[in-house]
Amino acid sequence: MAKYYEWTKKFKTFDDPFCQILLAYSAGDAFGAFYEFNGSHLEVPNELKAKVGWPIGGVSDDTALTLLTIKSMESENPGTTYLKLLKENLGQIRGLGPTTRRALGLEVKDYEPGELGNTNGALMRSALCGLANFSNNQIRCAIEVTHDKVEAIEYALMLVNLFRGAEIPIFSLPTEEVSLSPEQTYKSVCAVVVNSKSVSDTYLRACSLGGDTDTVAALSGALYLRKFGDPSFLEIDWLEQINWDEISEGIDQAVTILRRNS
């Protein structure tokens, strides 16, 4: 068995392609956390870096909220269920964005970036719902409880469609750091994917852009694997450094739900 054997045993659903897409998403999230809003970088080493106040290999709210969103999708009211799950798991989630904190009644600082209700959080946490046959109405219901602006919802559903199999549109790589704008995030993910040659390449390119690097790296890595495949992904050396223990159960549950509805 290849060198990644030990950590992959943490997942009951490892052989399912959906699991590996979720792994690519989570890995990009953990890799990009160090670079988030930390300036642009001409060179990004292919190694996991420690961030002050953040456990090395730990994922952010990107992965946590994605798993909770998928978990909510089978309920009669995904939005209500999502908020319930969010409150129940609040103490275990790192890096919540301002729009999500507002929905929970938590403090939001005046200087925080992004327009409340119109950040890329909806796009970030709903994209992988496109792996299953959930309707736009179901996904919209889960989105609107935190992100109620038209732009946030529209770009979220556009990215969902890419995971459903729609062709990736061509955009130029951004020349400025990627903000919390849904439009800029969507276009940046598309540009990173079409300009990359592997999942690992998407991580490096996403982090070189600066800005919301964990979100762009997570979405780009997952979308690249979904569209093109990449046998070399699981051979990335630093994957074994990710704290898979904290998310393995959630990933297995999400894969089961996605598979049941696909």
C-alpha positions as CSV (number, residue, x, y, z in Angstrom):
1,M,0.0,0.0,0.0
2,A,1.2,3.5,-0.8
3,K,2.6,5.8,1.9
4,Y,-0.7,7.5,2.6
5,Y,-2.2,4.2,3.9
6,E,-2.2,4.9,7.6
7,W,-4.2,8.2,7.6
8,T,-6.6,7.0,5.0
9,K,-7.7,4.2,7.3
10,K,-9.5,6.9,9.3
11,F,-12.3,7.0,6.7
12,K,-14.8,4.2,6.2
13,T,-15.8,5.7,2.9
14,F,-12.3,6.4,1.6
15,D,-12.8,4.4,-1.7
16,D,-15.8,6.5,-2.7
17,P,-14.8,9.3,-5.1
18,F,-17.0,11.7,-3.1
19,C,-14.8,11.1,-0.1
20,Q,-11.7,12.0,-2.0
21,I,-13.3,15.2,-3.3
22,L,-14.1,16.1,0.3
23,L,-10.5,15.3,1.3
24,A,-9.2,17.6,-1.5
25,Y,-11.5,20.3,-0.2
26,S,-10.4,19.9,3.5
27,A,-6.7,19.7,2.5
28,G,-7.0,22.9,0.6
29,D,-8.7,24.6,3.5
30,A,-5.9,23.5,6.0
31,F,-3.2,24.4,3.5
32,G,-4.6,27.8,2.8
33,A,-5.3,28.8,6.4
34,F,-1.7,30.1,6.9
35,Y,-1.9,32.5,3.9
36,E,-5.4,33.8,4.6
37,F,-5.4,37.7,4.3
38,N,-1.6,37.5,4.8
39,G,-0.6,39.2,1.5
40,S,0.2,37.8,-1.9
41,H,3.2,35.4,-2.4
42,L,5.3,35.0,-5.5
43,E,6.4,31.5,-4.3
44,V,4.4,29.1,-2.1
45,P,6.3,26.1,-0.8
46,N,4.5,22.8,-1.1
47,E,4.4,22.2,2.7
48,L,1.9,22.7,5.5
49,K,2.8,25.8,7.5
50,A,1.9,26.7,11.1
51,K,-0.3,29.7,11.7
52,V,-0.1,31.6,15.0
53,G,-3.1,30.6,17.2
54,W,-4.1,27.8,14.8
55,P,-3.3,24.1,15.1
56,I,-1.1,22.9,12.3
57,G,-3.3,20.8,10.0
58,G,-6.5,22.2,11.4
59,V,-9.3,23.1,9.0
60,S,-11.4,26.3,9.2
61,D,-15.1,27.0,9.0
62,D,-14.9,26.2,5.3
63,T,-14.8,22.5,5.9
64,A,-16.9,22.5,9.1
65,L,-19.8,24.5,7.6
66,T,-19.7,22.5,4.3
67,L,-20.1,19.3,6.3
68,L,-23.0,20.8,8.3
69,T,-24.7,22.1,5.1
70,I,-24.6,18.6,3.5
71,K,-25.9,17.1,6.7
72,S,-28.9,19.5,6.7
73,M,-29.9,18.8,3.1
74,E,-32.1,15.7,3.8
75,S,-34.3,17.5,6.3
76,E,-37.7,19.1,5.4
77,N,-36.3,22.5,6.1
78,P,-32.5,22.6,5.4
79,G,-32.2,26.2,6.7
80,T,-33.7,25.5,10.1
81,T,-31.7,22.3,10.4
82,Y,-28.5,24.0,9.4
83,L,-28.8,26.8,12.0
84,K,-29.6,24.1,14.7
85,L,-26.5,22.1,13.7
86,L,-24.4,25.3,13.6
87,K,-25.4,26.3,17.1
88,E,-24.7,22.8,18.4
89,N,-21.2,22.7,16.9
90,L,-20.3,26.3,17.4
91,G,-17.5,25.7,19.9
92,Q,-15.7,23.4,17.5
93,I,-15.6,25.7,14.5
94,R,-12.6,28.0,13.7
95,G,-12.7,31.2,11.8
96,L,-16.4,32.0,11.4
97,G,-17.0,34.8,9.0
98,P,-18.9,38.0,9.8
99,T,-22.1,37.0,8.0
100,T,-22.4,33.7,9.8
101,R,-21.6,35.3,13.2
102,R,-24.4,37.9,12.5
103,A,-26.9,35.1,11.9
104,L,-25.9,33.6,15.2
105,G,-26.3,36.9,17.0
106,L,-22.5,37.1,17.7
107,E,-20.4,40.3,17.5
108,V,-19.3,41.7,14.1
109,K,-16.7,44.4,14.0
110,D,-17.2,47.5,11.9
111,Y,-13.8,47.0,10.2
112,E,-14.4,43.4,9.1
113,P,-14.3,42.8,5.4
114,G,-17.2,42.0,3.2
115,E,-20.8,43.1,2.9
116,L,-23.0,41.3,5.5
117,G,-25.2,38.8,3.8
118,N,-23.2,39.1,0.7
119,T,-19.9,37.3,1.4
120,N,-18.6,34.2,-0.1
121,G,-19.6,32.0,2.8
122,A,-22.8,30.8,1.0
123,L,-20.7,29.8,-2.1
124,M,-18.1,28.1,0.1
125,R,-20.4,25.9,2.1
126,S,-22.9,24.9,-0.5
127,A,-20.7,24.1,-3.5
128,L,-20.3,20.4,-2.7
129,C,-24.0,19.9,-2.6
130,G,-23.7,19.8,-6.4
131,L,-22.2,16.3,-6.0
132,A,-25.7,15.0,-5.3
133,N,-29.2,15.5,-6.7
134,F,-30.4,18.2,-4.3
135,S,-32.6,20.8,-5.9
136,N,-31.8,24.5,-6.1
137,N,-34.7,25.2,-3.8
138,Q,-33.2,22.9,-1.1
139,I,-29.8,24.5,-1.5
140,R,-31.2,28.0,-1.5
141,C,-33.1,27.2,1.7
142,A,-29.9,26.2,3.4
143,I,-28.1,29.4,2.1
144,E,-30.6,32.1,2.9
145,V,-30.5,31.6,6.7
146,T,-27.1,33.3,6.6
147,H,-26.6,34.9,3.2
148,D,-29.8,36.7,2.0
149,K,-28.4,38.8,-0.8
150,V,-29.1,38.0,-4.4
151,E,-25.5,38.0,-5.5
152,A,-24.4,35.6,-2.8
153,I,-27.1,33.1,-3.7
154,E,-26.7,33.4,-7.4
155,Y,-22.9,32.8,-7.4
156,A,-23.4,30.0,-4.9
157,L,-25.8,28.2,-7.3
158,M,-23.4,28.9,-10.2
159,L,-20.6,27.1,-8.4
160,V,-23.0,24.2,-7.4
161,N,-23.6,23.8,-11.2
162,L,-19.9,23.4,-11.8
163,F,-19.8,20.5,-9.4
164,R,-22.9,19.1,-11.2
165,G,-20.8,19.0,-14.4
166,A,-21.3,22.3,-16.1
167,E,-18.4,23.6,-18.1
168,I,-16.0,25.9,-16.2
169,P,-16.1,29.5,-17.7
170,I,-12.8,31.2,-18.5
171,F,-11.6,34.1,-16.4
172,S,-8.2,35.7,-16.0
173,L,-6.4,35.1,-12.7
174,P,-7.0,38.1,-10.4
175,T,-4.3,40.7,-10.0
176,E,-5.5,41.7,-6.5
177,E,-6.0,39.7,-3.4
178,V,-9.2,37.7,-3.4
179,S,-11.8,39.4,-1.2
180,L,-14.9,37.9,0.4
181,S,-16.9,39.0,-2.7
182,P,-19.0,36.1,-4.1
183,E,-18.3,37.2,-7.6
184,Q,-14.5,37.5,-7.2
185,T,-14.3,34.2,-5.3
186,Y,-16.3,32.4,-8.0
187,K,-14.1,33.8,-10.8
188,S,-10.9,33.2,-8.9
189,V,-11.8,29.5,-8.4
190,C,-12.6,29.1,-12.0
191,A,-9.4,30.8,-13.1
192,V,-7.2,28.7,-10.7
193,V,-8.7,25.4,-11.8
194,V,-8.4,26.0,-15.6
195,N,-4.8,27.3,-15.1
196,S,-3.7,24.3,-13.0
197,K,-2.3,20.9,-13.8
198,S,-3.0,19.1,-10.6
199,V,-4.8,19.4,-7.3
200,S,-1.5,20.4,-5.6
201,D,-1.0,23.0,-8.2
202,T,-4.4,24.6,-7.4
203,Y,-3.4,24.9,-3.7
204,L,-0.1,26.7,-4.6
205,R,-1.8,29.0,-7.1
206,A,-4.7,29.8,-4.9
207,C,-2.4,30.8,-2.0
208,S,-0.1,32.8,-4.2
209,L,-3.1,35.1,-4.9
210,G,-3.5,36.2,-1.3
211,G,-6.8,37.2,0.3
212,D,-9.3,34.4,1.2
213,T,-6.8,31.7,0.4
214,D,-8.3,28.8,2.4
215,T,-11.7,29.2,0.6
216,V,-10.2,29.5,-2.9
217,A,-7.7,26.6,-2.3
218,A,-10.4,24.3,-0.9
219,L,-12.9,25.0,-3.7
220,S,-10.3,24.9,-6.4
221,G,-8.8,21.6,-5.3
222,A,-12.2,19.9,-4.9
223,L,-13.4,21.2,-8.3
224,Y,-10.2,20.2,-10.1
225,L,-10.5,16.7,-8.7
226,R,-14.2,16.5,-9.6
227,K,-13.7,17.7,-13.2
228,F,-10.3,16.2,-14.2
229,G,-9.3,13.6,-11.6
230,D,-5.7,13.4,-10.2
231,P,-4.1,10.2,-9.0
232,S,-1.2,12.1,-7.6
233,F,-3.4,14.0,-5.1
234,L,-3.1,11.3,-2.4
235,E,0.7,11.3,-2.7
236,I,1.1,14.8,-1.4
237,D,3.5,14.5,1.5
238,W,1.8,16.9,4.0
239,L,-1.6,15.2,3.8
240,E,-0.6,13.0,6.8
241,Q,-0.1,16.2,8.9
242,I,-3.7,17.2,8.6
243,N,-5.8,16.7,11.7
244,W,-8.1,14.2,10.0
245,D,-9.4,12.9,13.4
246,E,-11.5,16.0,14.0
247,I,-13.4,15.7,10.7
248,S,-13.2,12.0,9.6
249,E,-16.6,11.2,11.1
250,G,-18.2,14.2,9.5
251,I,-16.7,13.4,6.1
252,D,-18.0,9.8,6.3
253,Q,-21.5,11.1,7.2
254,A,-21.4,13.6,4.3
255,V,-20.3,11.0,1.8
256,T,-23.1,8.7,2.9
257,I,-25.7,11.5,2.5
258,L,-24.3,12.6,-0.9
259,R,-24.2,9.0,-2.2
260,R,-27.7,8.3,-0.9
261,N,-29.0,11.3,-2.9
262,S,-27.0,10.9,-6.1
